[in-house]
Amino acid sequence: MQQFPWHRRAVLGAMAALGTRPLTVLAAPFTPQADPFALGVASGDPSRDGFILWTRLVGAGAQPLRAGAIPVRYEVAEDEAFRHLVHAGETRAYPEAAHSVHLELAGLRPGRPYHYRFHALGATSPVGRTATVPDRAERLRLALTSCQHWELGWFSAYRDMLAGDPDLIVQVGDYIYEQSYPDQPKVRDFGAPEPRDLAGYRARYALYRTDPDLQEAHRRVPWLVTWDDHEVLNDYAALANREGLSPDIFAARRAAAYQAYFEHMPIRPSLWRLMATPRLYRGVDWGELVSLSMLDTRQFRSGPPCAAPSVARNIRLDHCTERWRSDRTMLGQAQEAWLAQRLAAERRPWTLLAQGVFFASLALDGTGEAVYSDQWDGYAAGRARLLEQLARPNVRNPYVLSGDVHSFWLNDLHQAEGKPLVATEIVTSALAAQSPPAGRFGDVRANNPHIRFSDVNHSGYVRIEIQPDRLTAQFRALDLRSTDTTPKILKNVEQQATVSR
């Protein structure tokens, strides 16, 4: 087991690492006035011999603790009664990391469930359940979700999600929303202004983690996560932003948002703690069945096409030639190279790319030149390079998993019109957020023959099951303003595996 102290330089860039100044360990007489584990527990980033375990200690009302470093004991067992312990020890929860804990465990048996819990300040956490990745797998069940707005909907869809007994929950962005929508009906209130600093973003994540359905989903299933824009500011692209703030000013806000994100997500700290910028892209391979790459489509992308310097807004582009420039990238050079290397070495029958924004071309009129700037349409050269990699003979059954647009889509992906099918895109709707306004995407079917299905009127998620010879997907819609968890099945998808190209 490795326990990594938080390295703020990885998020803030200019700040020194934790440990450069002494930390005060909490004095024994301190006692909390409420359950320090009120935000629950979580696991994520599983591998064949380990995973990440997470919790965060808080005070009354989920407020930050006013304390130094706090001792936290942990236990990992093969059974829920903790009679067969496989790991036990003690670590520290530091105030510099909002008293969050990230345990990176290794050396466990592959393909089996484990139970875990934490002890601190005289209290014991809920018992979490997680699992390691199998060496050989005949099935992978995952739930694809994105876009959960605290004010606009209940998170009760997670109950239906858990009823499907997923092996993984894959969250592709907009885990939190920074902004309120005063013209939309609310089911509850943020109770705070838009976050702009570290304290504000920490408070927003803490609020979300008090939701019982979200908390239970984290407790029972390991997660794989990546961010989109609302974790920082709507529509931002690298350091360009909708407020037109200069890069040096916006960088401070983005750094605070990034730090709060890592503090509250079960992500391996060994992937980013010693880096000048945080790294969120990574791979998780499910036995010999599935290769799954989690991508970062925000931090490294080029600025928006046909836009003023430092300004990023999702706008309609009409005949914007800049979007075709060969140097434009959605992923950045390093991430593109990393992904190309993974795809070149692909040997598994199913290849999944999970990322934040709409990937397929989406023409808004009959010319094919009216598109939205924030999607991959604004980065056409980068998309072409990725499609070229997905067309490799060894990449047999590729799927792109996306979110962001608050609607369901099933899209065929071709390198060019009239060329053979390269891959398929599944886009999940918002788990809890407003639907797009009527007419936002134009006459979808008439202008986009490669789009096999779209629904812009429902929220929900996608349930996916992969076996060696087939992939099935179910687009499940639920009423975001009701606590009823009865789903409406919008579409069932089944694809037989392709042996070779």
C-alpha positions as CSV (number, residue, x, y, z in Angstrom):
1,M,0.0,0.0,0.0
2,Q,1.2,3.5,-0.8
3,Q,-0.2,6.6,0.8
4,F,0.8,9.7,-1.0
5,P,0.7,13.1,0.7
6,W,-1.1,15.8,-1.3
7,H,1.2,17.7,-3.6
8,R,-0.3,21.1,-4.2
9,R,2.1,22.0,-6.9
10,A,0.4,19.3,-9.0
11,V,-2.7,21.5,-9.0
12,L,-1.6,25.0,-8.3
13,G,1.7,24.8,-10.2
14,A,3.6,27.5,-8.4
15,M,3.1,26.2,-4.8
16,A,5.6,24.1,-3.0
17,A,4.9,20.5,-2.1
18,L,3.2,19.4,1.1
19,G,5.8,18.5,3.6
20,T,7.9,21.6,3.1
21,R,6.5,23.0,6.4
22,P,5.6,21.0,9.5
23,L,2.0,20.0,10.1
24,T,0.5,19.9,13.5
25,V,-1.1,16.5,14.5
26,L,-4.5,16.9,16.1
27,A,-4.4,17.0,19.9
28,A,-6.2,14.0,21.5
29,P,-8.9,16.0,23.4
30,F,-10.5,17.3,20.2
31,T,-13.9,15.8,19.5
32,P,-16.2,16.6,16.5
33,Q,-19.7,17.9,17.1
34,A,-21.0,15.7,14.3
35,D,-20.2,12.6,12.2
36,P,-16.8,13.3,10.7
37,F,-17.7,10.8,7.9
38,A,-20.9,12.7,6.8
39,L,-19.6,12.8,3.2
40,G,-19.3,9.1,3.0
41,V,-16.7,6.9,1.4
42,A,-15.7,6.1,-2.1
43,S,-13.4,3.9,-4.3
44,G,-12.1,4.2,-7.8
45,D,-9.4,3.6,-10.4
46,P,-9.4,-0.2,-9.9
47,S,-6.6,-2.4,-11.2
48,R,-6.0,-6.1,-11.0
49,D,-4.3,-5.8,-7.6
50,G,-5.7,-2.7,-6.1
51,F,-7.8,0.5,-6.1
52,I,-8.1,3.9,-4.5
53,L,-10.1,4.4,-1.3
54,W,-11.4,7.9,-0.4
55,T,-13.0,9.8,2.5
56,R,-13.0,13.3,3.8
57,L,-13.4,14.4,7.4
58,V,-15.8,17.2,8.1
59,G,-17.4,19.0,11.0
60,A,-21.0,19.9,11.8
61,G,-23.0,20.8,8.7
62,A,-20.3,19.3,6.5
63,Q,-18.2,22.4,7.3
64,P,-14.3,22.2,7.2
65,L,-12.7,21.0,10.4
66,R,-10.5,23.6,12.1
67,A,-7.7,21.2,13.0
68,G,-4.3,20.1,12.0
69,A,-3.4,16.7,10.7
70,I,-5.8,14.0,12.0
71,P,-4.9,10.4,12.4
72,V,-7.1,8.1,10.4
73,R,-7.1,4.3,10.7
74,Y,-8.3,2.1,7.9
75,E,-9.3,-1.6,7.4
76,V,-9.7,-3.6,4.2
77,A,-11.3,-7.1,4.4
78,E,-12.5,-9.9,2.2
79,D,-15.8,-10.0,4.1
80,E,-18.3,-7.3,5.3
81,A,-17.9,-8.4,8.9
82,F,-14.1,-7.7,8.7
83,R,-13.2,-11.1,10.1
84,H,-10.6,-11.6,7.3
85,L,-8.5,-8.4,7.1
86,V,-6.1,-8.0,4.2
87,H,-4.9,-4.5,5.0
88,A,-5.0,-2.3,8.1
89,G,-3.0,0.7,9.1
90,E,-3.0,4.4,9.9
91,T,-2.5,7.5,7.8
92,R,-3.2,11.3,8.2
93,A,-5.8,13.6,6.9
94,Y,-4.2,17.0,6.3
95,P,-5.9,20.4,6.4
96,E,-4.1,21.4,3.2
97,A,-6.2,18.7,1.4
98,A,-9.4,19.6,3.2
99,H,-8.8,16.6,5.5
100,S,-9.4,14.2,2.6
101,V,-7.8,10.8,2.5
102,H,-6.6,8.9,-0.6
103,L,-5.3,5.4,0.0
104,E,-3.6,3.8,-3.1
105,L,-3.7,0.0,-2.4
106,A,-1.9,-2.7,-4.2
107,G,-1.0,-6.3,-3.7
108,L,-4.5,-7.6,-3.6
109,R,-6.1,-10.6,-5.3
110,P,-7.5,-9.9,-8.8
111,G,-11.2,-10.2,-9.7
112,R,-12.7,-10.2,-6.2
113,P,-14.8,-7.9,-4.0
114,Y,-13.4,-6.1,-0.9
115,H,-14.9,-4.2,1.9
116,Y,-13.3,-1.2,3.7
117,R,-13.9,1.4,6.4
118,F,-12.1,4.2,8.2
119,H,-11.9,5.2,11.9
120,A,-11.2,8.8,13.1
121,L,-12.1,11.1,15.9
122,G,-13.9,8.3,17.8
123,A,-16.1,7.5,14.8
124,T,-16.3,4.8,12.2
125,S,-17.2,5.4,8.6
126,P,-19.9,3.5,6.6
127,V,-18.6,0.2,5.1
128,G,-17.7,0.6,1.5
129,R,-17.6,-2.1,-1.1
130,T,-15.2,-2.2,-4.1
131,A,-13.4,-4.8,-6.3
132,T,-10.2,-5.5,-8.1
133,V,-10.1,-6.0,-11.9
134,P,-10.2,-9.7,-13.0
135,D,-7.3,-11.2,-14.9
136,R,-9.8,-12.8,-17.3
137,A,-13.4,-11.5,-17.7
138,E,-16.4,-12.7,-19.5
139,R,-18.5,-9.6,-18.7
140,L,-18.2,-5.9,-17.8
141,R,-21.2,-4.0,-16.7
142,L,-20.9,-0.2,-16.5
143,A,-23.2,2.8,-16.0
144,L,-22.4,5.9,-18.1
145,T,-23.4,9.2,-16.5
146,S,-22.8,12.9,-16.6
147,C,-24.2,16.3,-15.8
148,Q,-25.8,16.4,-12.3
149,H,-27.2,19.8,-11.3
150,W,-28.0,20.0,-7.6
151,E,-30.8,22.5,-8.0
152,L,-32.5,21.1,-11.1
153,G,-33.0,17.5,-10.2
154,W,-32.9,14.7,-7.7
155,F,-30.1,12.1,-8.0
156,S,-32.5,9.2,-7.5
157,A,-31.4,7.7,-10.9
158,Y,-28.5,6.3,-8.9
159,R,-30.9,3.9,-7.3
160,D,-31.9,2.5,-10.6
161,M,-28.3,2.4,-11.6
162,L,-27.3,0.3,-8.5
163,A,-30.2,-2.1,-9.2
164,G,-28.4,-3.0,-12.4
165,D,-25.4,-4.2,-10.3
166,P,-22.7,-2.4,-12.3
167,D,-19.0,-3.3,-12.0
168,L,-18.1,0.4,-12.7
169,I,-19.7,3.8,-12.8
170,V,-18.1,6.0,-15.5
171,Q,-18.7,9.7,-14.9
172,V,-17.7,11.8,-17.9
173,G,-18.0,15.3,-16.5
174,D,-20.1,18.0,-14.9
175,Y,-20.0,16.2,-11.5
176,I,-20.9,19.6,-10.0
177,Y,-22.3,22.8,-11.5
178,E,-20.8,26.1,-10.5
179,Q,-23.7,28.2,-11.8
180,S,-27.4,28.5,-11.0
181,Y,-30.1,28.8,-13.6
182,P,-32.7,31.2,-12.2
183,D,-35.1,30.6,-15.1
184,Q,-35.4,26.9,-14.3
185,P,-37.6,25.3,-11.6
186,K,-35.6,24.1,-8.6
187,V,-36.0,21.1,-6.4
188,R,-33.5,22.5,-3.8
189,D,-31.0,25.3,-3.5
190,F,-27.2,25.7,-3.6
191,G,-27.5,28.1,-0.6
192,A,-24.3,29.8,-1.7
193,P,-23.0,32.0,-4.5
194,E,-21.1,30.7,-7.5
195,P,-17.7,29.3,-6.3
196,R,-14.6,31.3,-7.4
197,D,-12.0,30.2,-4.9
198,L,-10.8,27.1,-3.2
199,A,-13.2,27.4,-0.2
200,G,-16.1,27.9,-2.5
201,Y,-15.4,24.9,-4.7
202,R,-14.7,22.7,-1.6
203,A,-18.1,23.7,-0.2
204,R,-19.8,22.9,-3.5
205,Y,-18.4,19.4,-3.5
206,A,-19.2,18.9,0.1
207,L,-22.8,19.8,-0.6
208,Y,-23.0,17.3,-3.4
209,R,-21.5,14.6,-1.3
210,T,-24.3,15.0,1.3
211,D,-26.9,13.7,-1.3
212,P,-27.8,10.1,0.0
213,D,-28.2,8.6,-3.5
214,L,-24.9,9.9,-4.8
215,Q,-23.2,8.8,-1.6
216,E,-24.7,5.3,-1.8
217,A,-23.5,4.9,-5.4
218,H,-20.0,5.9,-4.3
219,R,-20.1,3.5,-1.3
220,R,-21.1,0.4,-3.3
221,V,-19.4,0.7,-6.7
222,P,-15.9,1.8,-7.8
223,W,-15.9,4.9,-10.1
224,L,-13.9,6.2,-13.0
225,V,-14.2,9.9,-13.5
226,T,-13.1,12.7,-15.8
227,W,-14.1,16.4,-15.8
228,D,-15.9,18.6,-18.3
229,D,-16.4,22.4,-17.9
230,H,-18.8,23.0,-15.0
231,E,-16.3,21.7,-12.5
232,V,-14.6,25.1,-13.2
233,L,-16.6,27.4,-15.4
234,N,-19.1,26.8,-18.2
235,D,-17.5,26.4,-21.7
236,Y,-13.9,27.1,-20.6
237,A,-11.1,25.9,-22.9
238,A,-7.6,25.6,-21.3
239,L,-7.3,29.1,-20.0
240,A,-9.8,30.8,-22.3
241,N,-13.1,31.5,-20.5
242,R,-16.6,33.0,-21.0
243,E,-15.8,36.0,-18.8
244,G,-12.8,37.0,-20.9
245,L,-10.5,37.0,-17.9
246,S,-6.8,37.2,-18.6
247,P,-5.0,33.8,-18.4
248,D,-3.1,34.6,-15.3
249,I,-6.3,35.6,-13.4
250,F,-8.4,32.7,-14.7
251,A,-5.5,30.3,-13.9
252,A,-5.9,30.9,-10.2
253,R,-9.6,30.1,-10.3
254,R,-9.0,27.0,-12.4
255,A,-6.3,25.8,-10.1
256,A,-8.6,26.1,-7.1
257,A,-11.3,24.2,-8.9
258,Y,-8.9,21.5,-9.9
259,Q,-7.6,21.1,-6.4
260,A,-11.1,20.7,-5.0
261,Y,-11.9,18.2,-7.7
262,F,-8.9,16.0,-6.8
263,E,-9.7,16.4,-3.1
264,H,-13.1,14.9,-3.6
265,M,-12.6,12.2,-6.2
266,P,-11.2,8.6,-5.8
267,I,-8.4,9.2,-8.3
268,R,-4.8,7.8,-8.0
269,P,-2.6,10.5,-6.6
270,S,0.4,8.7,-8.1
271,L,-0.8,9.9,-11.6
272,W,-0.5,13.6,-10.8
273,R,1.1,14.4,-7.5
274,L,4.6,15.1,-8.9
275,M,3.5,16.8,-12.2
276,A,3.6,20.5,-13.0
277,T,0.0,20.1,-14.2
278,P,-2.6,17.5,-13.0
279,R,-3.0,14.5,-15.2
280,L,-6.5,13.1,-15.4
281,Y,-6.1,10.9,-18.5
282,R,-5.4,7.3,-17.8
283,G,-6.3,3.7,-18.7
284,V,-8.1,0.9,-17.0
285,D,-8.1,-2.5,-18.7
286,W,-10.8,-5.0,-17.7
287,G,-9.0,-8.3,-17.9
288,E,-8.6,-9.4,-21.6
289,L,-12.0,-8.1,-22.5
290,V,-12.1,-4.3,-22.5
291,S,-9.5,-1.5,-22.9
292,L,-11.0,1.7,-21.3
293,S,-9.2,5.1,-21.7
294,M,-10.4,8.1,-19.6
295,L,-9.6,11.3,-21.5
296,D,-9.3,15.0,-20.5
297,T,-10.9,17.2,-23.1
298,R,-10.7,20.6,-21.2
299,Q,-7.2,21.2,-19.8
300,F,-5.1,20.9,-22.9
301,R,-7.3,21.9,-25.8
302,S,-6.6,24.7,-28.2
303,G,-8.5,27.9,-27.8
304,P,-12.0,28.1,-29.4
305,P,-12.0,28.7,-33.1
306,C,-13.1,32.0,-34.6
307,A,-13.1,33.6,-31.1
308,A,-11.6,36.6,-29.4
309,P,-8.4,35.9,-27.4
310,S,-9.0,34.5,-23.9
311,V,-12.8,34.1,-24.6
312,A,-14.5,30.7,-24.7
313,R,-18.2,30.3,-25.2
314,N,-20.1,27.5,-26.9
315,I,-21.4,29.4,-29.9
316,R,-22.8,28.5,-33.4
317,L,-20.1,28.7,-36.0
318,D,-21.0,29.3,-39.6
319,H,-18.2,28.6,-42.2
320,C,-15.4,29.0,-39.6
321,T,-12.3,27.8,-41.5
322,E,-10.1,28.1,-38.4
323,R,-11.7,24.9,-37.0
324,W,-10.1,22.9,-39.7
325,R,-6.5,24.1,-38.9
326,S,-4.1,21.1,-38.6
327,D,-2.5,22.3,-35.4
328,R,-5.8,22.5,-33.5
329,T,-6.2,19.8,-30.7
330,M,-8.8,18.8,-28.2
331,L,-6.4,16.6,-26.2
332,G,-3.1,18.3,-26.4
333,Q,0.1,16.8,-27.9
334,A,1.1,14.7,-24.9
335,Q,-2.3,13.2,-24.4
336,E,-2.7,12.5,-28.1
337,A,0.7,10.7,-28.1
338,W,-0.2,8.7,-25.0
339,L,-3.6,7.6,-26.5
340,A,-2.0,6.7,-29.9
341,Q,0.5,4.5,-28.1
342,R,-2.3,2.7,-26.2
343,L,-4.3,2.2,-29.4
344,A,-1.3,1.0,-31.3
345,A,-0.8,-1.7,-28.6
346,E,-4.5,-2.7,-28.4
347,R,-5.2,-6.4,-28.3
348,R,-8.5,-6.6,-26.5
349,P,-11.8,-7.1,-28.5
350,W,-13.5,-4.0,-27.1
351,T,-12.0,-0.5,-27.0
352,L,-13.7,2.3,-25.0
353,L,-12.8,6.0,-24.9
354,A,-14.6,7.9,-22.2
355,Q,-14.5,11.7,-22.5
356,G,-16.6,14.8,-21.9
357,V,-18.0,16.3,-25.1
358,F,-19.9,15.4,-28.2
359,F,-17.5,13.7,-30.6
360,A,-19.4,13.1,-33.9
361,S,-19.9,15.8,-36.4
362,L,-23.2,17.5,-35.8
363,A,-24.4,19.8,-38.6
364,L,-27.0,22.3,-37.6
365,D,-28.2,23.0,-41.1
366,G,-28.0,21.5,-44.6
367,T,-24.6,23.2,-45.5
368,G,-22.7,21.0,-43.0
369,E,-20.7,24.1,-42.0
370,A,-22.9,25.3,-39.1
371,V,-21.7,23.6,-35.9
372,Y,-21.1,24.3,-32.2
373,S,-17.7,25.5,-31.2
374,D,-17.3,23.7,-27.9
375,Q,-17.7,20.2,-29.3
376,W,-15.2,18.2,-31.4
377,D,-16.6,20.0,-34.4
378,G,-14.5,22.9,-33.3
379,Y,-11.4,20.7,-33.4
380,A,-11.9,18.8,-36.6
381,A,-8.2,18.0,-37.2
382,G,-7.8,16.5,-33.8
383,R,-10.9,14.4,-34.4
384,A,-9.5,13.2,-37.7
385,R,-6.2,12.1,-36.1
386,L,-8.1,10.2,-33.4
387,L,-10.4,8.5,-36.0
388,E,-7.3,7.5,-37.9
389,Q,-6.0,5.7,-34.8
390,L,-9.4,4.1,-34.1
391,A,-9.3,2.7,-37.7
392,R,-6.2,0.7,-37.0
393,P,-6.7,-3.1,-37.8
394,N,-5.9,-4.1,-34.3
395,V,-8.7,-1.8,-32.8
396,R,-11.6,-4.1,-33.5
397,N,-14.7,-2.7,-31.7
398,P,-14.2,0.9,-30.6
399,Y,-16.8,3.0,-28.8
400,V,-16.6,6.6,-27.7
401,L,-18.6,7.4,-24.5
402,S,-19.6,11.0,-24.1
403,G,-21.8,13.4,-22.2
404,D,-22.3,17.2,-21.9
405,V,-25.3,17.9,-24.2
406,H,-28.1,16.8,-21.8
407,S,-29.6,14.4,-24.3
408,F,-29.2,10.8,-25.6
409,W,-27.4,10.0,-28.9
410,L,-26.2,7.0,-30.8
411,N,-23.8,8.0,-33.6
412,D,-21.9,6.2,-36.4
413,L,-18.3,7.5,-36.7
414,H,-16.7,7.6,-40.2
415,Q,-13.4,9.1,-41.3
416,A,-15.2,10.8,-44.1
417,E,-18.6,10.7,-45.7
418,G,-19.0,7.5,-47.7
419,K,-16.1,5.8,-45.9
420,P,-16.6,2.6,-43.8
421,L,-17.7,2.7,-40.2
422,V,-14.8,3.3,-37.9
423,A,-16.5,3.4,-34.4
424,T,-19.7,4.2,-32.6
425,E,-20.5,6.9,-30.1
426,I,-22.8,6.6,-27.2
427,V,-23.8,9.9,-25.6
428,T,-25.6,9.9,-22.2
429,S,-28.1,12.5,-21.2
430,A,-27.8,14.5,-18.0
431,L,-28.5,12.6,-14.9
432,A,-30.1,15.7,-13.4
433,A,-30.2,18.9,-15.5
434,Q,-32.4,20.7,-17.9
435,S,-33.1,19.5,-21.5
436,P,-31.8,21.5,-24.4
437,P,-34.2,24.2,-25.8
438,A,-36.4,23.1,-28.7
439,G,-34.6,23.3,-32.0
440,R,-31.1,23.7,-30.6
441,F,-29.7,21.0,-32.9
442,G,-31.8,21.7,-36.0
443,D,-33.2,18.9,-38.1
444,V,-30.9,16.3,-36.8
445,R,-31.7,13.3,-39.0
446,A,-32.0,15.3,-42.3
447,N,-28.6,17.0,-41.7
448,N,-26.8,14.1,-40.1
449,P,-27.4,10.7,-41.7
450,H,-24.7,9.1,-39.5
451,I,-26.8,9.8,-36.3
452,R,-28.8,6.6,-35.6
453,F,-30.8,7.8,-32.6
454,S,-31.3,11.0,-30.6
455,D,-33.6,12.1,-27.8
456,V,-33.4,15.6,-26.4
457,N,-36.4,15.5,-24.0
458,H,-35.3,13.1,-21.3
459,S,-32.7,12.9,-18.6
460,G,-31.1,9.7,-17.3
461,Y,-28.1,7.5,-18.0
462,V,-26.9,4.6,-20.2
463,R,-26.5,1.0,-18.9
464,I,-23.8,-0.9,-20.9
465,E,-22.9,-4.6,-20.8
466,I,-20.0,-6.1,-22.7
467,Q,-19.3,-9.7,-23.3
468,P,-16.6,-11.2,-25.6
469,D,-19.1,-11.6,-28.5
470,R,-21.4,-8.6,-28.0
471,L,-22.1,-5.2,-26.5
472,T,-25.6,-4.1,-25.4
473,A,-26.6,-0.7,-24.3
474,Q,-29.8,0.6,-22.8
475,F,-30.8,4.3,-22.8
476,R,-32.7,4.7,-19.5
477,A,-34.7,7.8,-18.9
478,L,-35.9,8.9,-15.4
479,D,-37.9,11.9,-14.1
480,L,-35.2,14.2,-12.6
481,R,-37.9,16.1,-10.6
482,S,-39.3,13.0,-9.0
483,T,-37.9,10.6,-6.5
484,D,-39.6,7.8,-8.4
485,T,-37.0,5.4,-9.9
486,T,-39.2,3.8,-12.5
487,P,-37.2,4.1,-15.8
488,K,-38.5,4.5,-19.3
489,I,-36.4,2.6,-21.8
490,L,-35.8,4.8,-24.8
491,K,-33.6,2.5,-26.9
492,N,-31.9,-0.9,-26.7
493,V,-28.7,-1.3,-28.7
494,E,-26.9,-4.5,-29.5
495,Q,-23.7,-5.0,-31.5
496,Q,-22.0,-8.3,-32.3
497,A,-18.2,-8.2,-31.9
498,T,-16.1,-7.8,-35.0
499,V,-13.3,-10.4,-35.1
500,S,-11.1,-8.4,-37.4
501,R,-11.2,-5.5,-40.0
